[in-house]
């Protein structure tokens, strides 16, 4: 046997307990052929000496929005006054919609309104996306097309969705370009696979046929598509199949392989903490607001139960503890009606978890897909609005693991920065960007955090048999790092030297 590639001089952390370390990795046909003495004597077409660099399985981001992340919009991140924002928007290129991103209502001296935006819009519709992804500000041109909504321009959740829908669809060409932009970015951060959290419809959709863009794009990373529950429609299957609803999406011949696959069915049960719409059982501190559920309980419950019946893995967005209660009740009912072993339903975000909910999550075999970087970026704000008692319950780590729950790492890019090493550092240190301790009792070890971003996220995507560890027979996805996260005191700063997908270095850092 002749290997395609032999990597020597590795300090590999394989994440495989059967063989936790290796110095040599043999690669053949895009897969790991063997480690150390299994491949040392084999000839190879190419041999690369990594000079004692640290090698890990490629990071898997179990929840991202690649098209949204790659969208070219006017960036207003960090701006705090209406004047600054209008100056930035005044010369927006093009003739159609003016789209901006990075708005943060919490840091504004006075919130932006439709009337403000009218001053620079020149008759064009304007859509300013809030950082949270759950709100926006639009101008009067947009509001006029939404006569049923009364607002000064600030729209959240379903009203935001109504405004968003006016802009849709993006063309497959636009989406394809956005996907390539994001793929290059994530590769430079060591990510080899992303799960796209909800295509086809709903809050972050780009087009009803957007699956075709992923197929056309042939990206240099692996992608798993989660399908929005809103695209389920009545299906005329035989009643004995137990599949009342199914999807279309623009799928066509040739869809699906190691690089592109279909993942979970994505549902939303509440909003987010940033927009104060995550559904809580007790109000946000200093207010009587308890957030809100995303849709009618009837819609959400039937989507969960029908999706479960039809064989989907469910990826249920639930941030507040009340949304998590709802989710657990509905999944429990679905499992009662039709028990499915290893359904492996996911809770996306799983942001505020009461202690009594931990054993229920474990008993239902559900997987929290967490975004540690939310707390690095927004932990100060979230701690304030949750208050002393609840702040330690946010985006847990230790308690999940202690209950035997598998934790999956993810970013929700572009809602928060997507770099896995930043997230891993947070999971270990539990410090926000200002240095504030956020739920320090939930800290986990570096090895456990690495597990969350490799085998844990592979498990959430049902890919642990082919991804997540450097094990002979698995796909050759790996990341080469400038230092060992287990001994580094600045994990987030460790340089990503190269990223390999399927045996090919699709990213190499300029030296
Ligand atoms: Zn998301």
Boltz pocket constraint, residues with backbone or C-beta under 6 A from the ligand:
constraints:
  - pocket:
      binder: B
      contacts: [[A, 63], [A, 64], [A, 65], [A, 197], [A, 412]]
      max_distance: 6.0
